[in-house]
Amino acid sequence: MPQVSLAQLADLGVRRVSTGSLPYRAAIEAAVRVAQNIRTGASPPAAAAYSSMQTRLVEFDRMASPD
């Protein structure tokens, strides 16, 4: 129910929200757009630097497995 915010769901007692296949489908859509842009000579979309992604992954790991 996209029209219901996370705060509203929490107020209703919801403790877990699932995105289902949305992240996968969004990633495939982004990959297709990159391929189409490269094929047609258009500029590829902006992407995070590898160092930024590494920092995000390390931070995520810290939050997911606290000491």
C-alpha positions in Angstrom: 0.0 0.0 0.0 2.3 2.8 -1.2 -0.2 5.5 0.0 0.5 4.5 3.6 3.7 5.8 5.1 6.1 3.8 7.3 5.1 6.0 10.3 1.4 5.2 9.7 2.2 1.5 9.5 4.2 1.7 12.7 1.3 3.5 14.4 -0.9 0.6 13.3 1.5 -1.9 15.0 3.4 -3.1 11.9 6.9 -4.1 12.8 8.2 -5.4 9.5 7.8 -4.2 5.9 8.9 -6.1 2.9 9.7 -4.7 -0.5 9.3 -8.0 -2.2 10.9 -8.0 -5.6 11.0 -4.2 -6.0 14.8 -3.8 -5.5 15.5 -6.5 -8.0 13.1 -5.1 -10.6 14.4 -1.6 -10.1 18.0 -2.8 -10.5 17.1 -4.6 -13.7 15.4 -1.4 -15.0 18.5 0.6 -14.2 20.8 -1.9 -16.0 18.6 -1.9 -19.1 18.7 2.0 -19.1 22.5 1.9 -18.9 22.7 -0.5 -21.8 20.3 1.5 -23.9 22.1 4.7 -23.2 25.5 3.2 -24.2 24.0 1.6 -27.3 22.5 4.9 -28.5 25.5 7.1 -27.5 23.6 8.9 -24.7 25.4 9.6 -21.4 25.0 6.8 -18.8 23.3 7.8 -15.6 25.3 9.0 -12.7 26.6 6.3 -10.4 28.2 6.2 -7.0 32.0 5.9 -6.8 33.4 2.5 -5.7 34.8 4.1 -2.6 31.4 5.4 -1.6 29.8 2.0 -2.2 32.5 0.3 -0.1 31.8 2.8 2.7 28.1 2.1 2.5 28.6 -1.7 2.7 31.0 -1.4 5.6 28.5 0.8 7.5 25.6 -1.5 6.7 27.6 -4.5 8.0 28.3 -2.5 11.2 24.6 -1.8 11.7 23.6 -5.4 10.8 26.0 -7.1 13.2 26.7 -4.9 16.3 29.4 -6.1 18.6 
